[in-house]
Amino acid sequence: MSDGKTSGDTPLRHAARGAGGGDGSPTHHRAALPVDRSVLWTPIRDPGDPSGPAISGPYELFLARSAIRQINENSEVEGKEPRFGFLLGHVYRCPESGVHYSVADGVLPADEPISEDAPDPFLLRAWADSQASFREHGGVLIGWYHTHYMLGLILSEADREMNERYFGQPWQCCVLAVPDPARPLGAVFRSSAALAEAEEKPAPFRELLAMEDVPPEGPIATAVRWKNYLPDRDVRQSAARPDEPAGRETPSVISEGPPPDEYASSMTLVLPDNLSERMYPRLPLRRKGTIWFLVAVAVMLGGYFGGLRLFRAGGDSTPVAPVPVEQPPPVAPEVQRFRDAATGLEEAMLRYEERRQDFDLGRIGCELLAGGYAAADDAFISMAGSYAGLGTAADETLNAEYERLVEDTNRLNQHFDASGCPRP
């Protein structure tokens, strides 16, 4: 995967920055790194492999256990056609360690199989159909997943092109699954600033659980079935699939902050020997007991002296004023109209892109291509009219969005003119 800057902007690349589609990096939430309720899965590497240990990439990647279950279900449907879908989530920065990480907590499975020979039309059509769910989720596009039956656990040339074109941001990933009942395999592929060839090799990831789903002792119920990954703690396959996690899987957000100036590539975590105990050592039971005893004594003393203060003060206490929560400013109607029209134009251009690829491959004629062009042209007129109605509400971001859509529409017009088809 690349850094995402070598190809032109596309709706899928736009979605990597959030449902609002801003410029640059998406908004990063500030939340503690949830390693205490996760299982680190590290790919089994050939002992003679000279490339060394697996590298996590510039962003640590967490896959929610519920998301892994959904991938499993969509991958194990009847038939051998390759299945695929999209991964939605959020990006975070740990305020304590400074580590950046992404969490995939939502899955949008596609309704139809994907073609290994020409995956673009299937990918774009599925994404156009997923816009409402994406906006409802409110996060970013973390990546995509798909299955291989005949190719096995390797990235095909088409896979690499898809990753390069649409999923090259450092917080994104590609999940590949081989749903063999006898030996299920899988892999996570990431871009990495630390190792140029890392995108060709499976990368580690963390399976994220709700705190209530982590037992106080004994093995952890996992949704990962791949035989080519090793966990850092005792796990067992979950016998039954609950409808919902026992608690909240996503990290508790402390606050939101602006995008970082640089990615945390310098903080890339190298995981030797498939062990995380060196990074996060577990306390011996005797030390745990001593710590809990001291905590209990501190709580009792605090309660005693706190009660004594209240008794001496006569029981009076000053009410605590609630801290006001800052609400986001309402969106002006003319701005919302422009955003809706811009989304409609992007969807129309996506559908034209599908027809363009079919036309270039000789699958359709001028009539269908012209129909897609007419729909995109109508959507552009609507978008341009709503932009003209912005008036003083037009700011730098909206102006940049308009200019980007104009450039995309110009490229669409250039292709249609070069096709030789008569204008509708």
C-alpha positions as CSV (number, residue, x, y, z in Angstrom):
1,M,0.0,0.0,0.0
2,S,1.1,3.5,-0.6
3,D,0.7,6.6,1.5
4,G,-2.4,7.5,-0.4
5,K,-1.0,10.5,-2.1
6,T,0.0,9.1,-5.5
7,S,-3.5,8.7,-6.9
8,G,-6.3,11.2,-7.4
9,D,-8.9,11.7,-4.8
10,T,-11.9,9.3,-5.0
11,P,-15.1,8.9,-2.9
12,L,-13.5,5.9,-1.2
13,R,-10.4,8.0,-0.4
14,H,-12.6,10.8,0.7
15,A,-14.4,8.4,3.1
16,A,-11.0,7.5,4.7
17,R,-11.1,11.0,6.3
18,G,-14.6,10.7,7.7
19,A,-18.3,10.9,6.8
20,G,-17.9,14.7,6.4
21,G,-15.0,14.1,4.0
22,G,-12.5,16.8,5.2
23,D,-9.1,17.5,3.8
24,G,-5.9,15.9,5.2
25,S,-6.2,13.5,8.1
26,P,-9.4,12.7,9.9
27,T,-10.2,13.9,13.4
28,H,-8.4,11.8,16.0
29,H,-10.2,11.0,19.3
30,R,-8.2,11.0,22.5
31,A,-8.6,7.7,24.3
32,A,-6.4,5.4,26.2
33,L,-4.9,2.5,24.3
34,P,-7.2,-0.5,25.2
35,V,-4.6,-3.2,25.4
36,D,-5.9,-4.5,28.7
37,R,-9.0,-5.9,27.0
38,S,-7.5,-7.1,23.7
39,V,-5.8,-10.2,22.4
40,L,-2.7,-9.6,20.3
41,W,-2.7,-11.9,17.2
42,T,0.7,-12.2,15.5
43,P,1.2,-14.1,12.2
44,I,3.3,-17.3,12.4
45,R,6.5,-16.5,10.4
46,D,8.8,-19.0,8.8
47,P,11.8,-19.3,11.2
48,G,14.1,-18.9,8.2
49,D,12.4,-15.8,6.9
50,P,15.1,-13.1,6.6
51,S,12.6,-10.2,6.8
52,G,12.5,-10.5,10.6
53,P,9.5,-10.1,13.0
54,A,6.1,-8.9,11.9
55,I,5.7,-5.1,12.1
56,S,2.4,-3.5,13.2
57,G,2.6,-0.3,11.0
58,P,2.3,3.4,11.8
59,Y,-1.1,2.9,13.4
60,E,-1.9,0.1,15.8
61,L,-4.9,-1.8,14.5
62,F,-7.8,-3.1,16.6
63,L,-10.6,-5.2,15.2
64,A,-13.7,-5.4,17.4
65,R,-14.7,-9.0,18.2
66,S,-18.2,-8.3,16.9
67,A,-16.7,-7.1,13.6
68,I,-14.6,-10.3,13.2
69,R,-17.8,-12.4,13.7
70,Q,-19.5,-10.5,10.9
71,I,-16.6,-11.1,8.6
72,N,-16.7,-14.8,9.4
73,E,-20.4,-15.0,8.7
74,N,-20.2,-13.2,5.4
75,S,-17.1,-15.2,4.4
76,E,-18.8,-18.6,5.1
77,V,-21.8,-18.3,2.8
78,E,-22.7,-21.1,0.5
79,G,-20.8,-21.2,-2.9
80,K,-17.3,-20.4,-3.8
81,E,-17.7,-16.8,-5.2
82,P,-15.4,-14.3,-3.4
83,R,-17.3,-12.2,-0.9
84,F,-16.3,-8.8,0.3
85,G,-17.4,-5.8,2.3
86,F,-16.2,-2.6,4.0
87,L,-14.8,-1.9,7.5
88,L,-15.9,1.2,9.3
89,G,-14.4,2.6,12.5
90,H,-12.6,5.5,14.1
91,V,-9.0,6.7,14.7
92,Y,-7.5,7.6,18.0
93,R,-4.4,8.9,19.8
94,C,-3.5,7.7,23.2
95,P,-2.8,10.8,25.4
96,E,-0.5,8.8,27.7
97,S,1.8,7.0,25.2
98,G,1.2,9.2,22.1
99,V,0.5,6.0,20.0
100,H,-1.9,6.4,17.2
101,Y,-4.4,3.5,16.5
102,S,-7.5,2.7,14.6
103,V,-10.5,0.6,15.6
104,A,-12.7,-1.2,13.1
105,D,-16.1,-1.6,14.9
106,G,-18.5,-1.8,11.9
107,V,-18.9,-4.1,8.9
108,L,-20.8,-3.4,5.7
109,P,-21.0,-6.6,3.8
110,A,-21.7,-6.4,0.1
111,D,-24.8,-8.2,-1.3
112,E,-23.1,-9.6,-4.4
113,P,-19.8,-11.5,-4.9
114,I,-16.8,-9.7,-6.3
115,S,-14.9,-10.5,-9.5
116,E,-11.2,-11.2,-9.2
117,D,-10.6,-10.1,-12.8
118,A,-12.3,-6.7,-12.6
119,P,-13.2,-5.8,-9.0
120,D,-13.5,-2.0,-9.5
121,P,-17.2,-2.0,-10.7
122,F,-18.3,-4.3,-7.8
123,L,-16.4,-2.2,-5.2
124,L,-17.7,1.1,-6.4
125,R,-21.3,-0.1,-6.8
126,A,-21.2,-1.6,-3.3
127,W,-19.8,1.6,-1.8
128,A,-22.5,3.7,-3.6
129,D,-25.1,1.5,-2.0
130,S,-23.5,1.9,1.5
131,Q,-23.6,5.7,1.7
132,A,-26.5,5.9,4.1
133,S,-25.0,3.4,6.5
134,F,-21.7,5.1,6.3
135,R,-23.1,8.5,7.2
136,E,-25.1,6.9,10.0
137,H,-22.0,5.4,11.5
138,G,-20.2,8.7,11.5
139,G,-16.7,7.4,11.4
140,V,-14.1,6.7,8.8
141,L,-13.5,4.0,6.2
142,I,-10.9,1.7,7.9
143,G,-10.6,-0.7,5.0
144,W,-12.1,-3.7,3.3
145,Y,-12.2,-7.4,3.5
146,H,-12.6,-10.2,0.9
147,T,-12.3,-13.9,0.6
148,H,-10.1,-16.1,-1.6
149,Y,-10.9,-19.7,-2.4
150,M,-8.6,-20.6,-5.3
151,L,-5.8,-18.1,-4.8
152,G,-5.1,-18.8,-1.1
153,L,-3.5,-16.5,1.3
154,I,-1.8,-14.1,-1.1
155,L,-2.6,-10.7,-2.5
156,S,-3.5,-10.9,-6.1
157,E,-2.5,-8.2,-8.5
158,A,-6.0,-6.8,-8.4
159,D,-5.9,-6.8,-4.6
160,R,-2.7,-4.7,-4.7
161,E,-4.2,-2.3,-7.2
162,M,-7.3,-1.9,-5.0
163,N,-5.2,-1.3,-1.9
164,E,-3.1,1.2,-3.8
165,R,-6.0,3.0,-5.3
166,Y,-8.5,3.2,-2.4
167,F,-7.1,1.9,0.9
168,G,-3.5,3.3,1.2
169,Q,-3.9,5.5,4.3
170,P,-1.8,4.5,7.3
171,W,-4.8,3.8,9.5
172,Q,-6.4,1.5,6.9
173,C,-6.1,-2.2,6.3
174,C,-7.0,-5.0,4.0
175,V,-8.4,-8.3,5.6
176,L,-8.1,-11.4,3.5
177,A,-9.8,-14.6,4.5
178,V,-9.6,-18.2,3.2
179,P,-12.7,-19.9,4.7
180,D,-11.5,-23.5,4.5
181,P,-13.5,-25.6,7.0
182,A,-10.5,-27.9,7.7
183,R,-7.9,-25.1,8.0
184,P,-9.3,-21.5,7.9
185,L,-6.7,-18.9,7.2
186,G,-6.6,-15.2,7.2
187,A,-4.3,-12.2,7.2
188,V,-4.3,-8.5,7.8
189,F,-2.3,-6.4,5.3
190,R,-1.1,-2.9,6.3
191,S,1.0,-0.1,4.9
192,S,4.1,0.5,6.9
193,A,6.6,3.4,7.0
194,A,9.1,1.2,8.8
195,L,9.3,-1.6,6.2
196,A,8.6,-1.1,2.5
197,E,7.7,-4.7,1.9
198,A,5.4,-5.0,4.9
199,E,2.3,-4.5,2.7
200,E,3.1,-7.9,1.1
201,K,3.2,-9.8,4.4
202,P,0.6,-10.5,7.1
203,A,0.6,-7.9,9.9
204,P,-0.3,-8.3,13.6
205,F,-3.6,-6.9,14.9
206,R,-5.5,-6.8,18.2
207,E,-8.9,-8.3,18.8
208,L,-10.8,-5.8,20.9
209,L,-13.4,-7.0,23.5
210,A,-15.7,-5.2,25.8
211,M,-14.4,-5.1,29.3
212,E,-17.4,-7.2,30.4
213,D,-16.4,-9.9,27.9
214,V,-13.0,-10.4,29.5
215,P,-13.2,-13.1,32.2
216,P,-11.5,-12.5,35.5
217,E,-9.6,-15.8,34.9
218,G,-9.3,-18.5,32.4
219,P,-9.2,-18.3,28.5
220,I,-10.8,-15.6,26.6
221,A,-13.6,-16.3,24.1
222,T,-12.3,-15.3,20.6
223,A,-13.9,-14.9,17.2
224,V,-10.6,-15.5,15.4
225,R,-10.4,-18.9,13.7
226,W,-7.3,-18.5,11.6
227,K,-4.7,-21.2,12.0
228,N,-1.8,-19.0,10.9
229,Y,-1.9,-16.5,13.8
230,L,-0.9,-17.0,17.4
231,P,-2.5,-15.2,20.4
232,D,-0.6,-13.6,23.3
233,R,-2.9,-15.2,25.9
234,D,-5.0,-18.2,26.4
235,V,-8.1,-18.2,24.2
236,R,-11.0,-20.5,23.3
237,Q,-13.4,-20.5,20.4
238,S,-16.7,-19.0,21.5
239,A,-19.4,-21.7,21.5
240,A,-22.3,-19.4,20.8
241,R,-22.6,-16.1,19.1
242,P,-24.4,-13.5,21.3
243,D,-26.5,-10.9,19.5
244,E,-24.6,-8.0,21.0
245,P,-21.3,-7.6,23.0
246,A,-21.8,-7.7,26.8
247,G,-20.5,-4.1,27.0
248,R,-19.0,-1.3,24.9
249,E,-16.2,-2.4,22.6
250,T,-15.0,1.0,21.4
251,P,-12.6,3.0,23.6
252,S,-14.0,5.7,25.9
253,V,-13.2,9.1,24.2
254,I,-11.6,11.6,26.5
255,S,-11.9,14.4,23.9
256,E,-11.4,15.1,20.3
257,G,-8.4,16.8,18.9
258,P,-7.1,18.1,15.5
259,P,-5.3,15.7,13.2
260,P,-1.7,15.1,14.1
261,D,1.0,16.8,12.2
262,E,2.8,13.5,11.7
263,Y,1.8,9.9,11.9
264,A,3.3,7.8,14.7
265,S,5.6,5.9,12.4
266,S,8.4,6.5,14.8
267,M,6.3,4.6,17.5
268,T,5.8,1.6,15.3
269,L,5.7,-1.4,17.6
270,V,7.9,-4.4,16.7
271,L,6.7,-7.6,18.2
272,P,9.4,-10.2,18.5
273,D,8.9,-13.8,19.3
274,N,5.1,-13.4,19.1
275,L,5.0,-12.1,22.7
276,S,3.5,-9.0,24.1
277,E,4.5,-9.9,27.7
278,R,7.6,-7.8,27.3
279,M,5.6,-4.7,26.5
280,Y,2.8,-5.2,29.0
281,P,4.1,-7.6,31.7
282,R,1.5,-9.2,34.0
283,L,1.9,-8.8,37.7
284,P,2.4,-12.0,39.8
285,L,-0.6,-13.0,41.9
286,R,1.2,-12.1,45.1
287,R,1.9,-8.6,44.0
288,K,-1.7,-8.2,42.7
289,G,-3.0,-9.2,46.2
290,T,-0.7,-6.7,47.9
291,I,-1.8,-3.9,45.6
292,W,-5.5,-4.6,46.1
293,F,-5.0,-4.7,49.9
294,L,-3.3,-1.3,49.9
295,V,-6.0,0.2,47.6
296,A,-8.7,-1.1,50.0
297,V,-7.0,0.5,53.0
298,A,-6.6,3.8,51.1
299,V,-10.3,3.8,50.2
300,M,-11.3,3.1,53.9
301,L,-9.1,5.8,55.3
302,G,-10.3,8.3,52.6
303,G,-13.9,7.5,53.5
304,Y,-13.3,7.9,57.2
305,F,-11.5,11.3,57.0
306,G,-13.9,12.5,54.4
307,G,-16.9,11.7,56.6
308,L,-15.2,13.3,59.6
309,R,-14.8,16.6,57.6
310,L,-18.4,16.6,56.7
311,F,-19.5,16.0,60.3
312,R,-17.4,18.9,61.6
313,A,-18.7,21.2,58.9
314,G,-22.3,20.4,59.9
315,G,-23.1,18.4,56.8
316,D,-23.3,21.5,54.6
317,S,-21.9,21.0,51.1
318,T,-21.8,23.2,48.2
319,P,-23.7,21.8,45.2
320,V,-21.5,21.0,42.2
321,A,-22.4,22.9,39.1
322,P,-22.8,20.7,36.1
323,V,-20.2,21.2,33.4
324,P,-21.9,22.4,30.3
325,V,-21.3,20.2,27.2
326,E,-20.5,22.2,24.1
327,Q,-22.9,21.3,21.3
328,P,-21.8,21.4,17.7
329,P,-23.2,24.5,15.9
330,P,-26.2,23.8,13.8
331,V,-25.7,23.4,10.0
332,A,-27.2,26.1,7.9
333,P,-29.9,24.9,5.5
334,E,-28.1,26.1,2.5
335,V,-24.9,24.3,3.6
336,Q,-26.8,21.1,4.1
337,R,-28.4,21.4,0.7
338,F,-24.9,21.8,-0.9
339,R,-23.6,18.7,1.0
340,D,-26.5,16.6,0.0
341,A,-26.1,17.7,-3.7
342,A,-22.4,17.0,-3.5
343,T,-23.1,13.5,-2.2
344,G,-25.6,12.9,-5.0
345,L,-23.0,14.0,-7.5
346,E,-20.4,11.7,-6.0
347,E,-22.8,8.7,-6.2
348,A,-23.7,9.6,-9.8
349,M,-20.0,9.7,-10.7
350,L,-19.5,6.4,-9.0
351,R,-22.2,4.8,-11.1
352,Y,-20.7,6.4,-14.3
353,E,-17.3,5.0,-13.3
354,E,-18.9,1.5,-13.2
355,R,-20.3,2.0,-16.7
356,R,-17.1,3.5,-17.9
357,Q,-15.1,0.4,-17.0
358,D,-17.8,-1.9,-18.6
359,F,-17.7,0.3,-21.7
360,D,-13.9,0.2,-21.9
361,L,-14.1,-3.6,-21.6
362,G,-16.7,-3.8,-24.4
363,R,-19.4,-5.1,-22.1
364,I,-21.9,-2.3,-22.8
365,G,-22.6,0.2,-25.6
366,C,-23.1,3.9,-26.0
367,E,-26.7,3.9,-24.8
368,L,-25.9,2.8,-21.3
369,L,-22.8,4.9,-21.0
370,A,-24.8,8.0,-22.2
371,G,-27.4,7.2,-19.5
372,G,-24.8,7.3,-16.8
373,Y,-23.3,10.5,-18.2
374,A,-26.8,12.2,-18.3
375,A,-27.4,11.3,-14.6
376,A,-24.0,12.7,-13.6
377,D,-24.6,15.9,-15.6
378,D,-28.0,16.4,-13.9
379,A,-26.3,15.9,-10.5
380,F,-23.6,18.4,-11.4
381,I,-26.2,21.1,-12.3
382,S,-28.0,20.5,-9.0
383,M,-24.7,20.7,-7.1
384,A,-23.6,23.9,-8.9
385,G,-27.0,25.5,-8.2
386,S,-26.8,24.7,-4.5
387,Y,-23.2,26.0,-4.4
388,A,-24.4,29.3,-5.9
389,G,-27.0,29.5,-3.2
390,L,-24.4,29.3,-0.4
391,G,-23.8,33.1,-0.5
392,T,-21.9,34.2,2.6
393,A,-22.0,30.7,4.0
394,A,-19.3,29.5,1.6
395,D,-16.1,29.0,3.4
396,E,-12.7,27.7,2.5
397,T,-13.7,24.0,3.0
398,L,-16.8,24.3,0.9
399,N,-15.0,26.1,-1.8
400,A,-12.3,23.4,-1.9
401,E,-15.1,20.7,-2.1
402,Y,-16.7,22.5,-5.0
403,E,-13.4,22.8,-6.9
404,R,-12.7,19.1,-6.4
405,L,-16.1,18.1,-7.7
406,V,-15.6,20.4,-10.7
407,E,-12.3,18.7,-11.5
408,D,-13.8,15.3,-11.2
409,T,-16.7,16.3,-13.4
410,N,-14.2,17.7,-16.0
411,R,-12.4,14.3,-16.1
412,L,-15.8,12.6,-16.5
413,N,-16.6,14.8,-19.5
414,Q,-13.2,14.2,-21.0
415,H,-13.7,10.5,-20.9
416,F,-17.2,10.7,-22.4
417,D,-16.0,12.9,-25.2
418,A,-13.2,10.5,-26.0
419,S,-15.6,7.6,-26.1
420,G,-17.1,8.8,-29.4
421,C,-20.7,8.3,-28.1
422,P,-23.2,11.0,-29.0
423,R,-24.3,13.3,-26.1
424,P,-27.8,12.5,-24.8
